[in-house]
Amino acid sequence: MYTTYHFQSATDINTDILDAIKAVFKGKPVVITVEEELDETAFLSTNPANKDMLLKSIAQDKNEESITVKVD
């Protein structure tokens, strides 16, 4: 089984979440991995093609240019 928990802040993590994990997984072995969640801009910037498109869109917005999107 695979479950992902998302929190707005690490301060939102409390013993209730541990109790919930224990209840869901009971006596099964588990792995808990904690990582910082990237915001959308940082995530898009991890791919060079997406980063170029994002930077172009930001420049167009700053220059008050129309942004046209074609949806197939």
Protein Blocks (a to p, Z undefined) as FASTA:
>chain_A
ZZddddfbfklpcfklmmmmmmmnmmaccdddddddddfklmmmmpmklmmmmmmmmmmm
mnopacddddZZ
